[in-house]
């Protein structure tokens, strides 16, 4: 059946008018519905994402979030490779190890952050005064993490290598136990473990890694899901919430300390002192080429120590899937 030009024109105009009135709202509803169908499996460290977002009322997600707690970035990278999580942070070090292993991960953003909570610890009454005093001593570290990297760099600065110590690769909880029991002479570690051991009188800082690390941390995403537009928008929204949380707390560190002290089981004054010492704020952003160049320097250090192959492809790990959705 044919239609006259007049009838077709009137119907077309009516359809266009209806679209003009309902199109944007309908589109917004469709987007909301799409996000409601997304579940983000997010890796978090104790006292970080889940604790902060909840305390600040930033968990009104238009999608579902399942938090999973980890205590090291290398475990997060392994979980993502196994398709057990969708979003999570790690430093340059787990990323270069994952890239060398050709793991299924993607870096979608950079998280600039402080380097002041990274150090080599020794017993409070230990006689050691410098890294050179650790020759032939039992030194714990967390493999494929920042502590692995800065321990290598500290040893090199004293003309030493791993062959000059007795290195002991331990997980975070095992390292805490070993340090408290005295079965380690020193421990290269990071995060709340430092404040916990210091506050309990079990350890002191032998040397800080604040001047060794770049302060570049990365936010990884599960590459299996980056082809889904709704997932990309949900992931970008989540990263934006993390940015808001740090923007709120950076100028209000007493509030920050009140929030996380119970979660990490460290006295609030100790937490506040550690936060006050941060040498730069946390700030998520789109990654830049300079971030990859910095990571190449890290890979070269491990290659020089004979731990990684001499050439690791890092460029292919970085994805622009979220770049247009994030602040630079």
N, C-alpha and C positions, 0 to 999 in steps of 0.2 A: 504494500500500500504506500502510495506517494503522499508527501505533504506539500502544501503550498509554501512558497517562500515566506509568506506573512506569518503563517502558523508556526513554522520552524523558527523564525526569528523571535516571535513572542515567547515560545517555549525556551529558547536558548537564553533570552534575557532573564526570564524567571529563574532558570537554573543558575545563571551567573549571580543573580541577586541573592538567591538562597545560599550559594557558596560564600558570597561576601559576608553574609550575616553569620553563618555557622562554621565556615571553613577553619578559621584560626582556633576557635574553641574546640572544634572536633579534632583538629590536629594536635592540640595540647593534650586532649583526653587520650588520643591514640598513643602519644609519647608516654604519658603517665602510665597507661596500661602496659606498654612495652617494658617500662622500668620496673613495674610491679612484678613482672615475670622473671626478673633477674635476681639471682642469688650470688653475692660475692663471698667467697671463702677467703677471709683476710687473716694474714699472719700478723701477730702483734707480740711485742716484748712486754714483760711485766712492767706495769706502771706507765706504759705509753698509750698507743692508740685507743684501745678499749676503755682504759681508765680515764683518759683525758676527755674523749668525746662524750662519755656518759656523764661525767661531772659537769661539763659545760653545756649540757642539754643539746648536743649536736647529733643525737642519734635518731632524729626524726627522718630516717632514710626513706625515700620513695621506692626502695628496693629492699630485699632481705640481705642481712649481713650475718655471717657465721664467723665468729672470731676463734682463732686457734693460737694458743700461746707457744712461743719458741724462746730459746735463750741464746741462739746464735744464728747469724745470717747464713752460714753454710747449711744448716739444717733447713732453713726456709727455702734455699735454692734447691736442695734435694727434694723437698716436698713438692715444689712446683714442677720439677722435672717428672715426678711421679704422678702428676695431675691431681694432687691432694689439696692444693690451694690455688687461688686465682690472683692474689695481690699480696705483696709483702716487701719489706725493706731489707737491704743488706748493704755492706760497704763495698768498696772496689774489690776487696780480696776474694770473697766468695764468688763474685761475678767473674773474675779472671779464671778461677778454678773451674767454674761451671762452663765457661766458654771453651776452655782447653779440653773439657770432657765432652763437648758438643751437646750439652744438656738442653732440654727443651724449656728455655726461659727467654724472656724478652725484657729489656730495660725500657721503660716508658717515661721516666721522669728522674730528675736529680733532686735529692734532698740535701741541701747545704746544712751543715751542722757543726757543733763544737767537737774539738778533739781533746778536751781537758779531762774526760773520764776514761782515759786509757793509760795504763801504767804497768810497770813491773813492781810487784809487791814482795816484801821479805818480812820475816817475823819482826815484831816490834823491837826485840832485844838482840837481833842478829848483828854480827860484827861487820857485815858488808856495807861498804860506802860507795861503791861504783859497780858498774856492770862487769868490769874486769875482775872483780872479786868473786864472780860466779864461775870462774874456770873450774871445771871438774865437779860442778855442783848439779844437783837435780833441779831442773827448771821446768815447770809446767807451762803449757800454752794450749790454746784452742786452735786446732788445725784448721787451715783454710779460712782464718778470720783475721781481723786487724791485729790481734795479738801475735799471730804467727809472723806477720809482716814486720811489725815494729820490733819484735825480738831479733829478727835477722838484721835489721838496720842498726839496732843498738850494738849488737855484737860486732858488726862490720866497723862501726865507729871506733871500736877498741882493738881493731886488728884481729878479731876473733870470728869464729863461725860456729855452726851447730856441732861440729866435731870437737869443739873445746868445752862443751858442756854435756850434761846428760839430759837431753830433752825428753820430756814426758808429755805426750799428747793426751789431754783429758777434756771431758765435757765440763760445762759450767758447774754442775752440782758436784761432780767428782773432784774438780779443782778446789772448790770451797772446802770440802771435807778434808782433802789432802793438806791444804794450807793450815787449816785449824789443828789437824793432828800432828803437824810438824814433819810429815813425810816428804814435803817439798822444801827446798832451800829458798826457792823464789817462784813466783807465778806471774806470767804475763797475761793480763786480763783486762776487763773493761766493765763499764756500767755500774750498776748498783752494788756489785760484789765488792768494789773498792771501798765505798762508803760503809758497807756492812762490816767488813773486816776491820776497818780503821775504828769505827765507833765501838766495836766490841773489844778493842785492844789486842786483836790477834795479828795485826800487820801494820806496816807503814810503807809509804811509797819510796822505792829506791830510785826510780827514774820515771818521769812522765813522758808520754809519747806525743804531747801536745804540739811539739815542733817538728814531728816526723810525718804525721798523717795529713792528707790534703783537706779533710773536712768534706769530701764528696761522698755522699751515700746515695744509693740508688733505690728507686721503687720499681720492682719487677712485676710483670703481669704474665699471666698464663697465655702463651702464644696461640694455644688451641682455641681461645675465645675472642681473640682480637678482631676476627672477621665479623663479629656481631656488633652492629651499631648500638644497640641498647646496652650491651656490656660496656662498650667504650664510654658511653655517656655516664653510666653508673660509676665506672672506675674514676673518671675525671671528677665527678661530683664528690666522690669519697676523698680524693686527694685534696680537693678544694676545702673540704671540712677540716682536714688535718692542717692545712694552711691557716684557716681561721682560728683553730685551737691554739696554735703557736703564736699567732698574732695577738691573741688575748692574753696569753700567759707570759710571754717574754717580758713585758713591762710590769708584770705583777708576780714576781717569783715567790713571795710569801704564800700567795694563793696556790701556786703550782706545787710548792712544797707540802702544803696542807692536803692537797689532793693525792699525791703519790706516796707520801711517807707510809701510810698504812698498807698500801699495796706492796711495797718493796720491803716492808718491815725494818725500816731504818728510822731512827729518831728524826723528827721534823727539823730541829736545828742543824743536824748534820746534812740533811737533804738540801736545806736552804743554802748552806755554805757552799755545797757542790754546785748548785744552780748559779749562785752568784759568781762563781769562778769561770763559768762558761766563756770561752774566748770568741764565740760567734753564735748568732741565733740559728735556730732551725728554720729553714725556708724551702718548701717544695717549689719546683719550677720545671719547665721544659728543659730537657738536656741539651747541651751544646757540644760542639766538636771538641772544645778544650777539655771537656770531661772525659772523653774517650782518650785523648792524648795523655791525660794524667793517669788513666788506668793502664795505658801501655807502659808507663814508667814502672808501675807496680808489677806488671807481668814480667818486665825485664829483670827486676830484682829477684823474683822467684826463679826465672830462667838461669840467672847468674849463679844461684845457689844450687842449681841442678834439680830443682823440684818441679818445674814446668818446662815444656819444650821451648826452644828458642823463638818460635814464632806462633803466637796465638791470635786467631782472628776475633777481634773484639767488635769491629764495626758491624758485623752482621747480627750481633746480639741486640743492638740498639734499634728500637722501633719508633717510627714517627706516628704510630696509630693514635696517640693521644695529644700529640704536639700542638695541634690547632685548638685543642680544648683547654689547654693549660696556659698559665701565665709564664712568660719567659724569665 
